[in-house]
Amino acid sequence: MEYFKAFICASGITVEKGISDYNLEEANTRKKIIDLSQEVYVAADSKKFGNDVTIGISSLDKIDYIITDDHLHKDFISSFKETDTHLILS
């Protein structure tokens, strides 16, 4: 059996709504990729946090890791401790 890891990006990330994007085609593609994967990584800079943009892609319960820069505000770091999504700061 194959094991698939997905690496995607997003334009918006919130604890309440998950990840989102502006482009419908890209959002639909990312939804399908998430559905086909056993482990999902999202790469997004810290400016994307707190933004819920036009098209919802996925709630955080389907996202295993979010990789972001070390400028992420401490409030976001605290709020993610209450989720199963792991933050990786680099």
N, C-alpha and C positions, 0 to 999 in steps of 0.2 A: 504494500500500500504506500502510495506517495504522500509526503507531508509537505504542504505548501505554506510558505511564509509570504505575507504581502507587505510591501513597503509602498506607502502612498503618502500624499500630502493633502492638506486641507487649508482653506482660507479662513475658517472660523472654528473655534473650540470653546465650548462651555461645559461645565459639569452637568448642567440641567438638560441641555439639548444635544450634547455630543459634538460630532464634527459636521461641518457644512462647507459649501462651496458656492460660487457664483454661476458656474457653467453647468447646465443641465446634462449635456452629454458626458462631461467628465464625472459628474456626480453619479450618474447611472453606471458608468464603467467602474467606478470605485466601489459602489454597492455590490456589483457582481463579483469583483475581486475579493471583497470581504467575505461574501457568501461561500466562495470556493476555497478559502484559506483556513488553516487551523490556528495560525498565529498572525496577528496583525500589528504592524508598526506604522505609526504616523510620524512624519517628519514635518515640523512647523516651527518657525521662529516665534519668540515670545510675544510678538505684537499680534499674533493671531488669537491669543487667549482672551476670553471675554467678549469675543465677536460671534454673534449668531447671524450668519449671512443667509442669503436667499434660499438655498436648497439644502435641506437636511440630507446627510449621507448615512450617518449611523449614530446610535446611542453609544455611550462609552462601554457598555457591557460587552460589546463586540470588539473593542479595541484593547489589545494587551499592553502595548507600550506607546508612549509619545516621547519622541526625541526632540529636544528643544535646546536653545541656548541658555546660558547661565544668568541671563537678565530677567528671567521670569519672576514676577512679583511674588513675594512670600505668601500673600493671600491665596493665590492660585495653587501654590505648592501645598498649603494646608488643606484646601478644599479637595484636592486630589487624593489625599490620604484617606478620605472617606469612600473612595471608589476602589474597584479592583484593577483599574488601569494604572500602570507603573509609569512614572516620569523618569526620563533619563536626561539629566542636564549636562551639557557639554560646553 
